[in-house]
Amino acid sequence: MPVSCAYPGCFNIKRPKRTFSSGQTFLTFHRFPTHNPERLKLWLLALHLDINTSEHALICKRVCSDHFFEDDFKPSQQGHRRYLKASAVPSTFLQQTEVCMYYIRFNTSKATGL
């Protein structure tokens, strides 16, 4: 089952082969920091999720690298693997035009049966 980004309005999906984000960087997916309650609460607030969401409900959820700043990542010494810093919290928002364009494409294809 493919893993999709838990960020509201984001439609990035983790695929077996490496994919690129719109900025031509490798797209990576990151787990919720369930081991750090304070940081987890910040993640849930940033993603507009209920702060009382259980750890069990978050086990399979991921957030893609498009929602973090480059400064949120540790420098990689091995290939293309990217790790988040302990202080990283999702903060980059999708452009409103990206959301609108997706909505238009989705509804147009749905109406034409594509």
CYANA upper distance limits for C-alpha pairs under 8 A (distance plus 0.5 A):
  2 PRO  CA     13 ILE  CA      7.07
  2 PRO  CA     14 LYS  CA      6.61
  2 PRO  CA     15 ARG  CA      7.18
  3 VAL  CA     13 ILE  CA      6.21
  3 VAL  CA     14 LYS  CA      5.75
  3 VAL  CA     15 ARG  CA      8.29
  3 VAL  CA     60 CYS  CA      8.23
  3 VAL  CA     61 LYS  CA      7.85
  3 VAL  CA     62 ARG  CA      7.72
  4 SER  CA     11 PHE  CA      7.25
  4 SER  CA     12 ASN  CA      6.37
  4 SER  CA     13 ILE  CA      4.77
  4 SER  CA     14 LYS  CA      6.58
  4 SER  CA     61 LYS  CA      8.11
  4 SER  CA     62 ARG  CA      7.47
  4 SER  CA     63 VAL  CA      8.47
  5 CYS  CA     10 CYS  CA      6.75
  5 CYS  CA     11 PHE  CA      6.98
  5 CYS  CA     12 ASN  CA      6.20
  5 CYS  CA     13 ILE  CA      6.80
  5 CYS  CA     14 LYS  CA      8.41
  5 CYS  CA     29 PHE  CA      7.98
  5 CYS  CA     61 LYS  CA      7.71
  5 CYS  CA     62 ARG  CA      5.98
  5 CYS  CA     63 VAL  CA      5.34
  5 CYS  CA     64 CYS  CA      6.09
  6 ALA  CA     10 CYS  CA      7.84
  6 ALA  CA     47 LEU  CA      8.14
  6 ALA  CA     61 LYS  CA      6.60
  6 ALA  CA     62 ARG  CA      6.30
  6 ALA  CA     63 VAL  CA      5.96
  7 TYR  CA     47 LEU  CA      6.11
  7 TYR  CA     63 VAL  CA      6.68
  7 TYR  CA     64 CYS  CA      8.40
  7 TYR  CA     67 HIS  CA      8.35
  8 PRO  CA     47 LEU  CA      7.00
  8 PRO  CA     48 HIS  CA      8.15
  9 GLY  CA     94 LEU  CA      8.15
  9 GLY  CA     99 VAL  CA      7.05
 10 CYS  CA     94 LEU  CA      7.99
 12 ASN  CA     64 CYS  CA      7.74
 14 LYS  CA     19 THR  CA      8.23
 14 LYS  CA     28 THR  CA      8.27
 14 LYS  CA     29 PHE  CA      7.58
 15 ARG  CA     19 THR  CA      7.55
 18 ARG  CA     26 PHE  CA      7.23
 18 ARG  CA     27 LEU  CA      7.57
 19 THR  CA     26 PHE  CA      6.47
 19 THR  CA     27 LEU  CA      6.08
 20 PHE  CA     24 GLN  CA      5.79
 20 PHE  CA     25 THR  CA      5.83
 20 PHE  CA     26 PHE  CA      5.10
 20 PHE  CA     27 LEU  CA      5.52
 21 SER  CA     25 THR  CA      6.18
 21 SER  CA     26 PHE  CA      6.82
 21 SER  CA     27 LEU  CA      5.85
 21 SER  CA     66 ASP  CA      7.30
 26 PHE  CA     80 HIS  CA      8.02
 27 LEU  CA     64 CYS  CA      7.13
 27 LEU  CA     65 SER  CA      6.29
 27 LEU  CA     66 ASP  CA      7.67
 28 THR  CA     64 CYS  CA      6.03
 28 THR  CA     65 SER  CA      5.70
 28 THR  CA     82 ARG  CA      7.84
 29 PHE  CA     62 ARG  CA      6.19
 29 PHE  CA     63 VAL  CA      5.93
 29 PHE  CA     64 CYS  CA      4.77
 29 PHE  CA     65 SER  CA      6.57
 30 HIS  CA     62 ARG  CA      5.65
 30 HIS  CA     63 VAL  CA      5.72
 30 HIS  CA     64 CYS  CA      6.66
 30 HIS  CA     65 SER  CA      7.85
 30 HIS  CA     84 LEU  CA      8.40
 31 ARG  CA     59 ILE  CA      8.08
 31 ARG  CA     60 CYS  CA      8.44
 31 ARG  CA     61 LYS  CA      7.17
 31 ARG  CA     62 ARG  CA      5.40
 31 ARG  CA     63 VAL  CA      7.18
 32 PHE  CA     40 LEU  CA      7.14
 32 PHE  CA     43 TRP  CA      7.96
 32 PHE  CA     58 LEU  CA      7.23
 32 PHE  CA     59 ILE  CA      8.08
 32 PHE  CA     61 LYS  CA      7.72
 32 PHE  CA     62 ARG  CA      7.06
 32 PHE  CA     63 VAL  CA      8.09
 33 PRO  CA     37 PRO  CA      8.07
 33 PRO  CA     39 ARG  CA      7.15
 33 PRO  CA     40 LEU  CA      5.82
 34 THR  CA     40 LEU  CA      6.46
 34 THR  CA     55 GLU  CA      6.85
 34 THR  CA     58 LEU  CA      8.50
 35 HIS  CA     40 LEU  CA      8.47
 36 ASN  CA     40 LEU  CA      6.48
 37 PRO  CA     41 LYS  CA      6.65
 38 GLU  CA     42 LEU  CA      7.12
 39 ARG  CA     43 TRP  CA      6.82
 39 ARG  CA     87 SER  CA      8.06
 39 ARG  CA     89 VAL  CA      7.88
 40 LEU  CA     44 LEU  CA      6.71
 41 LYS  CA     45 LEU  CA      6.67
 41 LYS  CA     51 ILE  CA      6.33
 42 LEU  CA     46 ALA  CA      6.57
 42 LEU  CA     89 VAL  CA      7.20
 43 TRP  CA     47 LEU  CA      6.69
 43 TRP  CA     89 VAL  CA      6.18
 43 TRP  CA     90 PRO  CA      6.74
 44 LEU  CA     48 HIS  CA      6.53
 44 LEU  CA     49 LEU  CA      5.42
 44 LEU  CA     50 ASP  CA      7.01
 44 LEU  CA     51 ILE  CA      6.22
 45 LEU  CA     49 LEU  CA      6.50
 45 LEU  CA     50 ASP  CA      7.92
 45 LEU  CA     51 ILE  CA      7.26
 46 ALA  CA     89 VAL  CA      8.06
 46 ALA  CA     90 PRO  CA      6.72
 46 ALA  CA     91 SER  CA      7.13
 47 LEU  CA     90 PRO  CA      8.00
 49 LEU  CA     53 THR  CA      7.98
 53 THR  CA     57 ALA  CA      7.24
 53 THR  CA     58 LEU  CA      8.09
 54 SER  CA     58 LEU  CA      7.31
 55 GLU  CA     59 ILE  CA      6.91
 57 ALA  CA     61 LYS  CA      8.22
 63 VAL  CA     67 HIS  CA      7.80
 63 VAL  CA     90 PRO  CA      8.35
 66 ASP  CA     92 THR  CA      7.50
 67 HIS  CA     90 PRO  CA      5.63
 67 HIS  CA     91 SER  CA      6.19
 67 HIS  CA     92 THR  CA      4.92
 67 HIS  CA     93 PHE  CA      6.98
 68 PHE  CA     72 ASP  CA      6.70
 68 PHE  CA     88 ALA  CA      7.89
 68 PHE  CA     89 VAL  CA      7.50
 68 PHE  CA     90 PRO  CA      5.65
 68 PHE  CA     91 SER  CA      6.29
 68 PHE  CA     92 THR  CA      6.12
 69 PHE  CA     73 PHE  CA      8.11
 69 PHE  CA     91 SER  CA      7.99
 69 PHE  CA     92 THR  CA      7.32
 72 ASP  CA     84 LEU  CA      6.32
 72 ASP  CA     85 LYS  CA      6.13
 72 ASP  CA     87 SER  CA      7.93
 72 ASP  CA     88 ALA  CA      5.67
 72 ASP  CA     89 VAL  CA      8.38
 73 PHE  CA     82 ARG  CA      7.02
 73 PHE  CA     83 TYR  CA      6.11
 73 PHE  CA     84 LEU  CA      4.96
 73 PHE  CA     85 LYS  CA      5.97
 73 PHE  CA     88 ALA  CA      8.23
 74 LYS  CA     82 ARG  CA      7.35
 74 LYS  CA     83 TYR  CA      6.10
 74 LYS  CA     84 LEU  CA      6.46
 74 LYS  CA     85 LYS  CA      6.25
 75 PRO  CA     82 ARG  CA      7.86
 75 PRO  CA     83 TYR  CA      8.37
 76 SER  CA     80 HIS  CA      7.44
 76 SER  CA     81 ARG  CA      6.78
 76 SER  CA     82 ARG  CA      6.39
 76 SER  CA     83 TYR  CA      7.99
 84 LEU  CA     88 ALA  CA      6.67
 94 LEU  CA     98 GLU  CA      7.17
 94 LEU  CA     99 VAL  CA      7.63
 95 GLN  CA     99 VAL  CA      7.28
 96 GLN  CA    100 CYS  CA      6.75
 97 THR  CA    101 MET  CA      6.45
 98 GLU  CA    102 TYR  CA      6.72
 99 VAL  CA    103 TYR  CA      6.70
100 CYS  CA    104 ILE  CA      6.69
101 MET  CA    105 ARG  CA      6.66
102 TYR  CA    106 PHE  CA      6.41
103 TYR  CA    107 ASN  CA      6.58
104 ILE  CA    108 THR  CA      6.47
105 ARG  CA    109 SER  CA      6.56
106 PHE  CA    110 LYS  CA      6.58
107 ASN  CA    111 ALA  CA      6.56
108 THR  CA    112 THR  CA      6.74
109 SER  CA    113 GLY  CA      6.36
109 SER  CA    114 LEU  CA      5.43
110 LYS  CA    114 LEU  CA      6.78
